[in-house]
Amino acid sequence: MKIDLSNKVVLITGGSRGIGAACVKLFCEANAKVAFTYNRNEEAAEKLAIQFKNFETKSYQNDITSEESIKNTVEKVLTDFGKIDILVNNAGIWEEGKISELTLQDWNKTITINLSSMFLFCKYVIPSMKENEFGRIINISSTAGQRGEANYSHYASSKGGMISFTKSLAAEIGKYNITTNSVAPGWVLTDMTSDVFNDKNYLKNEAEKIPIKRIALAKDIAGPVLFLASDLANHINGEILNVNGGSVLCG
């Protein structure tokens, strides 16, 4: 069965590269109308828009740390497309921070970008979903939010918060025919992890730890996101869908 999201509008945050760009691709191929945000990488956003010029897509530059910018972006998407049926909260950062060296500024930066921005996008998108009595929210969390991650306590905390937020929102707004779920990746080969995986021995060793013996590609994460946005997942709500090749067996 091919997933068809004709007449559905999706907003994907951080859509110019990595998992976000893979989501843009799959949602376009599923015939959705796609709006995606980017922060500074205008060149990547333009290339993606050109790649999918035959589909109804539009990019929006957005300051993920600013409530005003997020609110304005949502309003622009609603003006341009008339509605938002699906929200994919993907934008985020992953920066090392040993507890002995982690500053409050470092902590606040990660929490603001990864967790607070997700809350704000939901806050400003949900009223439209309620009005239309339909919505699908998919938050990209992480295995780090489930088991913790040494030297990345701020990142793990932001993703753990995302998981709890997902479950809370699922219980709160499910009655409006809005489902809220999360996809929790493990290692993924993206720009975000390119530095650590420049060490080919490290890449090989990490892949060996995974039961299926490979690191995920961005499209491996985008597929489950598309599934959760489709009618195939109509009765799934508050779920944390692990996509990690079996490396972390929790759910």
BATORTI-636285 format. One line per field, with one value per residue (C-alpha): x, y, z; residue number from 1; residue in one letter. Coordinates in nm, 2 decimals, padded with zeros to 4 digits, always signed. Example, Ala and Ser with C-alpha at 12.3 -4.5 7.8 and 13.67 -1.06 7.14 Angstrom:
2
u: +01.23; +01.37
v: -00.45; -00.11
w: +00.78; +00.71
num: 1; 2
residuo: a; s
END
This chain:
251
u: +00.00; +00.15; +00.09; -00.09; -00.12; -00.28; -00.45; -00.25; -00.01; +00.30; +00.53; +00.88; +01.12; +01.49; +01.40; +01.70; +01.93; +01.97; +01.65; +01.45; +01.55; +01.47; +01.13; +01.07; +01.15; +00.92; +00.63; +00.66; +00.66; +00.35; +00.18; +00.17; +00.21; +00.53; +00.65; +00.99; +01.20; +01.57; +01.79; +02.11; +02.17; +01.99; +02.19; +02.08; +01.72; +01.73; +01.88; +01.61; +01.34; +01.49; +01.50; +01.13; +01.02; +00.75; +00.59; +00.41; +00.69; +00.80; +01.09; +01.08; +01.38; +01.33; +01.51; +01.44; +01.54; +01.28; +00.91; +00.82; +01.00; +00.83; +00.48; +00.54; +00.65; +00.34; +00.12; +00.30; +00.25; -00.12; -00.16; +00.03; -00.13; -00.45; -00.39; -00.13; -00.24; +00.10; +00.38; +00.72; +00.94; +01.29; +01.51; +01.78; +02.15; +02.38; +02.69; +02.93; +02.92; +03.10; +02.94; +03.27; +03.28; +02.91; +02.80; +02.46; +02.47; +02.55; +02.27; +02.01; +02.11; +02.04; +01.72; +01.59; +01.67; +01.57; +01.29; +01.14; +01.11; +00.91; +00.68; +00.63; +00.57; +00.31; +00.15; +00.10; +00.00; -00.25; -00.52; -00.55; -00.55; -00.83; -01.04; -01.00; -01.05; -00.75; -00.38; -00.07; +00.23; +00.56; +00.85; +01.21; +01.36; +01.65; +01.76; +01.96; +01.63; +01.55; +01.88; +02.09; +02.42; +02.75; +02.90; +02.57; +02.35; +02.20; +02.11; +01.97; +01.76; +01.62; +01.52; +01.38; +01.17; +01.05; +00.94; +00.75; +00.59; +00.48; +00.30; +00.14; +00.02; -00.12; -00.34; -00.44; -00.54; -00.63; -01.00; -00.96; -00.85; -00.49; -00.23; +00.11; +00.39; +00.77; +01.04; +01.35; +01.66; +01.99; +02.30; +02.22; +02.46; +02.39; +02.58; +02.53; +02.74; +02.98; +03.27; +03.26; +03.22; +03.52; +03.70; +03.63; +03.73; +03.48; +03.21; +03.29; +03.29; +02.96; +02.80; +02.92; +02.73; +02.40; +02.22; +02.16; +02.53; +02.49; +02.43; +02.09; +02.06; +01.83; +01.57; +01.55; +01.41; +01.19; +01.00; +00.86; +00.78; +00.57; +00.40; +00.30; +00.15; -00.05; -00.39; -00.21; -00.13; -00.47; -00.49; -00.13; -00.11; +00.16; +00.40; +00.78; +00.88; +01.24; +01.44; +01.78; +01.84; +01.79; +02.07; +01.85; +01.57; +01.33; +00.99
v: +00.00; +00.33; +00.62; +00.90; +01.24; +01.43; +01.75; +01.73; +02.01; +01.92; +02.16; +02.01; +02.20; +02.19; +02.05; +02.17; +01.88; +01.54; +01.37; +01.68; +01.68; +01.31; +01.38; +01.66; +01.41; +01.13; +01.37; +01.52; +01.17; +01.10; +01.40; +01.62; +02.00; +02.06; +02.36; +02.34; +02.57; +02.63; +02.85; +02.97; +02.73; +02.91; +02.74; +02.39; +02.51; +02.65; +02.33; +02.12; +02.35; +02.32; +01.94; +01.93; +02.22; +02.00; +01.96; +02.21; +02.31; +02.63; +02.70; +02.95; +03.09; +03.07; +03.16; +02.85; +03.03; +03.31; +03.27; +03.56; +03.40; +03.06; +03.23; +03.43; +03.13; +02.93; +03.22; +03.25; +02.88; +02.90; +03.20; +03.03; +02.68; +02.75; +02.48; +02.26; +01.89; +01.74; +01.89; +01.72; +01.87; +01.78; +02.08; +02.03; +02.03; +01.77; +01.92; +01.76; +01.88; +01.70; +01.80; +01.95; +02.18; +02.23; +02.59; +02.72; +02.89; +02.56; +02.39; +02.66; +02.67; +02.29; +02.30; +02.61; +02.47; +02.11; +02.12; +02.48; +02.52; +02.20; +02.32; +02.66; +02.51; +02.28; +02.57; +02.78; +02.49; +02.31; +02.58; +02.53; +02.15; +02.17; +02.39; +02.14; +01.84; +01.67; +01.67; +01.45; +01.56; +01.37; +01.47; +01.35; +01.25; +01.01; +00.69; +00.93; +01.06; +00.70; +00.57; +00.89; +00.96; +01.03; +01.37; +01.48; +01.52; +01.84; +01.67; +01.37; +01.59; +01.78; +01.45; +01.30; +01.61; +01.57; +01.21; +01.31; +01.61; +01.37; +01.15; +01.44; +01.60; +01.27; +01.24; +01.61; +01.66; +01.32; +01.40; +01.66; +01.38; +01.49; +01.22; +01.29; +01.05; +01.04; +00.87; +00.80; +00.73; +00.59; +00.67; +00.83; +00.92; +01.30; +01.63; +01.63; +01.32; +01.36; +01.48; +01.17; +00.93; +01.08; +00.82; +00.51; +00.27; +00.44; +00.41; +00.04; -00.03; +00.15; -00.03; -00.37; -00.29; -00.27; -00.61; -00.53; -00.41; -00.07; +00.29; +00.43; +00.67; +00.97; +00.80; +00.51; +00.77; +00.95; +00.63; +00.58; +00.95; +00.92; +00.61; +00.79; +01.08; +00.84; +00.67; +00.35; +00.50; +00.64; +00.46; +00.52; +00.79; +00.87; +00.61; +00.64; +00.45; +00.33; +00.33; +00.21; -00.13; -00.30; -00.12; +00.00; -00.24; -00.02; +00.14
w: +00.00; -00.10; +00.14; -00.02; +00.17; -00.11; +00.03; +00.35; +00.46; +00.66; +00.84; +00.90; +01.12; +01.04; +00.69; +00.49; +00.57; +00.74; +00.88; +00.80; +00.43; +00.41; +00.55; +00.29; +00.02; +00.14; +00.21; -00.13; -00.29; -00.08; -00.25; +00.06; +00.05; +00.23; +00.43; +00.59; +00.81; +00.81; +01.03; +00.85; +00.57; +00.29; +00.02; +00.14; +00.16; -00.19; -00.33; -00.17; -00.30; -00.65; -00.62; -00.54; -00.76; -00.92; -00.59; -00.37; -00.13; +00.04; +00.27; +00.57; +00.74; +01.11; +01.43; +01.64; +01.96; +01.92; +02.02; +01.79; +01.50; +01.55; +01.59; +01.27; +01.08; +01.17; +01.07; +00.74; +00.67; +00.76; +00.53; +00.24; +00.27; +00.46; +00.73; +00.89; +00.92; +01.02; +01.23; +01.24; +01.51; +01.38; +01.43; +01.70; +01.79; +01.94; +02.11; +02.35; +02.71; +02.99; +03.32; +03.45; +03.15; +03.07; +03.13; +03.20; +02.86; +02.69; +02.88; +02.80; +02.43; +02.39; +02.59; +02.40; +02.05; +02.11; +02.36; +02.39; +02.02; +01.99; +02.26; +02.08; +01.74; +01.90; +02.09; +01.78; +01.54; +01.76; +01.75; +01.38; +01.42; +01.68; +01.45; +01.17; +01.41; +01.27; +01.34; +01.34; +01.55; +01.53; +01.75; +01.66; +02.00; +02.06; +02.24; +02.45; +02.60; +02.71; +02.85; +02.89; +02.72; +02.89; +02.81; +02.66; +02.96; +02.83; +02.50; +02.67; +02.90; +02.61; +02.44; +02.76; +02.80; +02.44; +02.52; +02.83; +02.64; +02.36; +02.60; +02.79; +02.48; +02.35; +02.66; +02.64; +02.28; +02.15; +02.19; +01.91; +01.67; +01.71; +01.77; +01.91; +01.87; +01.87; +01.66; +01.86; +01.65; +01.76; +01.55; +01.22; +00.94; +00.89; +00.90; +01.27; +01.32; +01.04; +01.27; +01.49; +01.20; +01.02; +01.23; +01.02; +01.30; +01.53; +01.27; +01.22; +01.59; +01.65; +01.36; +01.51; +01.83; +01.64; +01.58; +01.21; +01.18; +01.03; +01.12; +01.01; +00.71; +00.73; +00.51; +00.77; +01.01; +00.76; +00.67; +01.02; +01.05; +00.73; +00.86; +01.18; +00.97; +00.76; +00.80; +00.88; +01.22; +01.31; +01.64; +01.75; +02.01; +02.27; +02.12; +02.12; +01.81; +01.84; +01.52; +01.61; +01.45; +01.79; +01.97; +02.25; +02.33; +02.52; +02.44
num: 1; 2; 3; 4; 5; 6; 7; 8; 9; 10; 11; 12; 13; 14; 15; 16; 17; 18; 19; 20; 21; 22; 23; 24; 25; 26; 27; 28; 29; 30; 31; 32; 33; 34; 35; 36; 37; 38; 39; 40; 41; 42; 43; 44; 45; 46; 47; 48; 49; 50; 51; 52; 53; 54; 55; 56; 57; 58; 59; 60; 61; 62; 63; 64; 65; 66; 67; 68; 69; 70; 71; 72; 73; 74; 75; 76; 77; 78; 79; 80; 81; 82; 83; 84; 85; 86; 87; 88; 89; 90; 91; 92; 93; 94; 95; 96; 97; 98; 99; 100; 101; 102; 103; 104; 105; 106; 107; 108; 109; 110; 111; 112; 113; 114; 115; 116; 117; 118; 119; 120; 121; 122; 123; 124; 125; 126; 127; 128; 129; 130; 131; 132; 133; 134; 135; 136; 137; 138; 139; 140; 141; 142; 143; 144; 145; 146; 147; 148; 149; 150; 151; 152; 153; 154; 155; 156; 157; 158; 159; 160; 161; 162; 163; 164; 165; 166; 167; 168; 169; 170; 171; 172; 173; 174; 175; 176; 177; 178; 179; 180; 181; 182; 183; 184; 185; 186; 187; 188; 189; 190; 191; 192; 193; 194; 195; 196; 197; 198; 199; 200; 201; 202; 203; 204; 205; 206; 207; 208; 209; 210; 211; 212; 213; 214; 215; 216; 217; 218; 219; 220; 221; 222; 223; 224; 225; 226; 227; 228; 229; 230; 231; 232; 233; 234; 235; 236; 237; 238; 239; 240; 241; 242; 243; 244; 245; 246; 247; 248; 249; 250; 251
residuo: m; k; i; d; l; s; n; k; v; v; l; i; t; g; g; s; r; g; i; g; a; a; c; v; k; l; f; c; e; a; n; a; k; v; a; f; t; y; n; r; n; e; e; a; a; e; k; l; a; i; q; f; k; n; f; e; t; k; s; y; q; n; d; i; t; s; e; e; s; i; k; n; t; v; e; k; v; l; t; d; f; g; k; i; d; i; l; v; n; n; a; g; i; w; e; e; g; k; i; s; e; l; t; l; q; d; w; n; k; t; i; t; i; n; l; s; s; m; f; l; f; c; k; y; v; i; p; s; m; k; e; n; e; f; g; r; i; i; n; i; s; s; t; a; g; q; r; g; e; a; n; y; s; h; y; a; s; s; k; g; g; m; i; s; f; t; k; s; l; a; a; e; i; g; k; y; n; i; t; t; n; s; v; a; p; g; w; v; l; t; d; m; t; s; d; v; f; n; d; k; n; y; l; k; n; e; a; e; k; i; p; i; k; r; i; a; l; a; k; d; i; a; g; p; v; l; f; l; a; s; d; l; a; n; h; i; n; g; e; i; l; n; v; n; g; g; s; v; l; c; g
END
